[in-house]
Amino acid sequence: MTKSCIAIVAVTLVLAACGQDQGQGAADPQSVSADTTISPTSVLQDMARVLASTEAYSLHIEKMFDEVLRDGAKVQYSGAADVSVRWPDRLHVDYGDDLSAKEVWYDGEQFTILDHLHNVYAQIPVAPPIGNALITLENDYNVFLPLSGLLRPDPSKEYGEGTHVQRYLGVHDVDGWACHHLLFRGDQIDWQLWIEADDQPLLRKVVVTYKEVEGAPQHVILLTDWQLDPSLTDARFVPDLPDDAVRAEVLPRNGDTP
């Protein structure tokens, strides 16, 4: 099969100041310093080509995210994840944050999702490849994985769909990496992506702003420890469940048995 072209974020898993719309304020960066001949879509496609040329990859994710409390207070939490992918049908995600801890395996036939805090797991049969399996997981079961955009077939569609503004903001720093800074604006969500500005254009940072949620909470994701074509054996993708874990049944949204 043809490997998926890969786009970024999570997750669930994906703004910053572009200047003020009214009154006196900072100028729009695009009008000041950005190279307007560079297309955000072309930068995404360059990243996709690099990742699509790999047999496998792994990376580490550090995440900070806001939660708006009932009284309007905005509280920031943090988390981390290790992700391993082997094309076309193997995936492992080990994720934990201040509020949750979950682990996911995909072995080409089914997703196994373990909630470590409650010692409960579920198994959902889904056909490969990974990108299509994730779409089924989201559409039919309302289950979203962090940075699932990395595994989707078309990055430009993934981040362009539902947005009415796409801007190239320039080359900006992320932890010492010079990165193309991209902005995608939609009615409900704004995305910022930072992709390395060299011959290995890997995603380094994502910021998502949920504009329709009170307080406009943000998710900030840093991607580090990229390993392209690591040696990933089948054992990495076999569920490692506690002996006393309790199985929960997961039905599709329509309630029918899969």
N, C-alpha and C positions, 0 to 999 in steps of 0.2 A: 504494500500500500504506500501511497505518498505520505510522507511525514507531514504532520500539521505545521502550518506556519504559526508561529507562537507570538502571542501578545502578552502583555503583563497581566495584575492585580488584580482578590482576593480576593479574594477573596473574596472577594467579598466586599477574592478578595476583589478604589482605586483612587486657580484659585488664589493662589496667594495674591498679594496686592498687584493689581494691574493698573493701578491708578484709580482715582475716584471719578465717578460718573458726573458728579455735580460739584460746583464750587471749586475752590482752589485746593490742589493736592498734587500728589506725585503724578508725573506724566506716565502715560502708557509705555512700558518698556519696549514694546514693539516699535514705537515711533522714535525711540531714542537710540537703542544699541543693537537690536536684533537684526539678523540678516533675513529680510523678508523673502528672499529667493529660496530659502530652505522650507520644504513642506513638512509639517508634522507627520503626515502619513508616510512620506518617504523615509523618515527616521525610524518609524515603527517597522516598516518593511525591511529595512537593513537589519534591525535587531532580529526580526523573524527569520531571515535567511541564515544568520549565524546559528541560531538555536536549532533550526530545522536541519542543519548539516551535522548535528551531533547524533550519536546513538543513545546517549543518556546525559543527564546532568544532575547536579545537586547544588543546593545553596542554603544559606542561613538567613532568616528574617528576624529583624527586631521591629516591634510594632508599638506605637503609642496611640491611644484612642480616647476620645472624650465620651463621657456619659452625662447627659443633662438630667439632674434630679428633679423631683416634683416641685421643689421650691424655686427652680430656675438656676440653681447652682450648677456650674460645669466642672466636672471632676475628671482628671486624666488618669488613666490606667496604662499599664504596659504589659507586653507579652513577647513571646519569641516562638519561632517554628523552624524545624529542619525539614526540608523538602527533597525528595529523591524521585527522579523520573527516568524511566527507561521505555523508549518507544518500541512498539506502538501502544502497549497495553499494561504498563506497570506504574504504580504510583504509591508513594508512602509520605504521609505528612504527620509529624509529631508536634503538636501545638499546645502551648500553655500560656495563660495570662493571669492577671490578678483575680479574675472571676471564674475561670474555667480551665479545663485541661482535657484535650481530646486527641485521639490518634486515629488515623485513617489509613487503610490499606486497600489497594485495588490490584487484583491478581489476574485481570483479563476476563473474569467472569462475574465477580460481584465486589461491591464495596462493603468493607467491614468498618464500622464506626464505633469506637470505644470511648465512652465517657468515663475518664479515670476517677473523677470526683465522686460519682454515684455508682461506679462499678457496674455499669449497664452498657450493653452493646446491641447493635442492630446490623443486619446483613441484607443488602439490597442487590438482587441480580440485575446487572446492566451489561449490555453488549459493548465490546470495544469498537473503535479505538478510544483513547482517553478523552479527547476533545468532545466527541459525540456522547460518551458516557457521562461526562459532567453536565452537558446540556440536558440529558434525560434526568439526571439526579436533581437538577434545579427545577426544571419545568414540571416533572411528574411528582416529585417528592418534597419540593421546597427545601432542599438541602443545598447549602452553599459552602464551598471550601475557600479558604484564604487564597487570594491571587489566582483564582481559577482561570483568569484571563491569559495567564502564561501558556495555557494548554489549549486555547481555542484556535479554530482553523484560520480566522482572518482578523489580525490585529486592528486594521484600519476600520473595519466594520464594528468590531467590539467596542472601540473607544469613540468612534465617530457617530454611531447610531444614537439618536436622542440628543445630540449636541448641536448647537446652532453657531458656535464659535470655535475655531481651531487656530491657535497662535503658536508661532515659534518665538520664544522669549530671549534666546541667546545661549551662550555657553557659560554655565555657572558651576560653582564648586559643590561637590558632595563628598565630604570627608577626604579631600585630597584628589578626587577624581574630577576631571573636567568633563562636564556633561551637557548635552543638548537639553534645554529646558522647554517642555511642551505644556500647553494649556488647552484643555477641552472644556467648554462650558455648555451646560444643559439647563433645562428649566428647573430640575430638582437637584442635580448633582454637578459639581465642578471637579475635574481631575487635573492634577499636575503630575507629569512624568519627567524624570531625569534619566537620560540614556547616555552612556559613555560616548564621547566624541572622538573615537579612534577606530582602528580597524577591527576591534572586537566590541561592538556596540551593545553592551549588556545593561540591563535595567539596574539602576542603583537606588532610586528613591521614588516613592509614590505618595501623593497627598490627595485625599478625597475630602471634599466638603459637602455635607448633606444640608443643602440650603432650605429644604422644606421642613426640616426638623427644628423645633424651637431651640434657639441658641446656636444654630448652625455648627453642630459638632464636627470635628475633623478626625480622620484616621491618617497617621503618618507611618509609612513603612520604609525601612531601610533594608536593602538586599546586599548581603556580603558573602564571602567565602564561596564564590562561584567556582564550581569544578565542572569542566566540560569533558564528556566522555570518561567519567570515573568507572571503575569496575564495580558493578552492582549485580550481585547474584540474586537468584530467585528467592533466597531466604529473606532478603530485605523486605519482600512484598507479601510474605506469609503472615497472617494475623498472629500476634502473640497475646492471647487473652488469658487473664487470670482464671484459675480453676473455678473460683466462686462467682465469676461474673454472671449477671442475669441478662438473658436475652429479651429484648423488647421487639414487638412486631411493628413494622413500619408499612403503612398502606399508602398507595398513590393518592393524590389529591381527590380523585373521583371516587375513592373508597373501594374500588374493585381490587380483588386479590391479583397481584402481578403474575 
